[in-house]
Amino acid sequence: MPMVVVIGSSNIDLTATVDRLPVRGETVLGQHFVQSFGGKGANQAVAAARAGADVSFLSKLGADANGALMDQQLAAQGLSRKVLLRDADMPTGVAMILVDAEGDNQIVVVPGSNLRLTPDDVRQHAGLIAGARVLLVQMEIPIETVEACLLLAKRQGLITILNPAPACPLPPEILRLVDILTPNESESCFLTGATNPADAAHRLSTSGADTILVTCGAEGTILSRGEDVTHVPAFVVDAIDSTGAGDAFNGALACALAEDLPIEMAVEIASAAGALATTVRGAQPSLPERGQIDRLCGTGTRRTRTRS
């Protein structure tokens, strides 16, 4: 099996569905509420495992009831190795999510113990990286920890994927350690100051990272490598909740690259996974299995691919 190591956050998700998302200062009534499991690190680890990868996962939980629940959840998800550290002073991270009738969302994350995952924690568990093919990391942990992950992975010859979410300024020394950067459209514009994702992808292609993948929801994905820019169309599905779609994309992408598939094919697989995740409510419950992904790749409807 292809080997992927994921280092990142674990959260408890608190999700409410609403007719429409509130504007500033407004109170709206919700229809449904559910508590579930999330965190970009945990979601992407589960997504990679469901896509067919042999996954190792490193995260830090609080020494609280939510941490115990997350430990139980991840134990059932097929991760080959998981190291769930505990912090006695900080609670397990939580995310508060609103989802409207169109499937769009607003998310507030309180990182908690995720902010206590340190570079020393990563170095002490460097054995998780040894022998893997791909490292996948996100920005819900401290930026110095992200840098330590990428540096260790590059030294051991792994393909490195950074999902820069939530977006924050990324120094050149970090970007130079990134093989594939995967912002969504708003994150790409934040990182570059561009007003549209196409311009942002072009600017990011000169930032140090080898390959840029800007995910644009129903508008597909922009694949940028130097001067070569390709638009990969989205699969057409009946979307009800976009929560977890980006994590499904990143986990499936890591799995496909660990299988040594070409980047174009890996993006097709990732796009199918992201699309399928929008057809089920919640984060981890929506992450698709590889059989579902392959079926959509073989039969799914898409817009025409374009190159610029």
Stockholm file with secondary structure:
# STOCKHOLM 1.0

chainA/1-308         MPMVVVIGSSNIDLTATVDRLPVRGETVLGQHFVQSFGGKGANQAVAAARAGADVSFLSKLGADANGALMDQQLAAQGLSRKVLLRDADMPTGVAMILVDAEGDNQIVVVPGSNLRLTPDDVRQHAGLIAGARVLLVQMEIPIETVEACLLLAKRQGLITILNPAPACPLPPEILRLVDILTPNESESCFLTGATNPADAAHRLSTSGADTILVTCGAEGTILSRGEDVTHVPAFVVDAIDSTGAGDAFNGALACALAEDLPIEMAVEIASAAGALATTVRGAQPSLPERGQIDRLCGTGTRRTRTRS
#=GR chainA/1-308 SS CCEEEEECCCEEEEEEEESSCCCTTCCCCEEEEEEEEECHHHHHHHHHHHTTCEEEEEEEEESSHHHHHHHHHHHTTTCSEEEEEEESSSCCEEEEEEECTTSCEEEEEECGGGGGCCHHHHHHTGGGTTTCSEEEEESSSCHHHHHHHHHHHHHTTCEEEEECCSCCCCCHHHHTTCSEECCBHHHHHHHHCCSSHHHHHHHHTTSSCSEEEEECGGGCEEEEETTEEEEECCBCCCCSCCTTHHHHHHHHHHHHHHTTCCHHHHHHHHHHHHHHHTTSSSSGGGCCCHHHHHHHHHHCCBCCCEEC
#=GC SS_cons         CCEEEEECCCEEEEEEEESSCCCTTCCCCEEEEEEEEECHHHHHHHHHHHTTCEEEEEEEEESSHHHHHHHHHHHTTTCSEEEEEEESSSCCEEEEEEECTTSCEEEEEECGGGGGCCHHHHHHTGGGTTTCSEEEEESSSCHHHHHHHHHHHHHTTCEEEEECCSCCCCCHHHHTTCSEECCBHHHHHHHHCCSSHHHHHHHHTTSSCSEEEEECGGGCEEEEETTEEEEECCBCCCCSCCTTHHHHHHHHHHHHHHTTCCHHHHHHHHHHHHHHHTTSSSSGGGCCCHHHHHHHHHHCCBCCCEEC
//
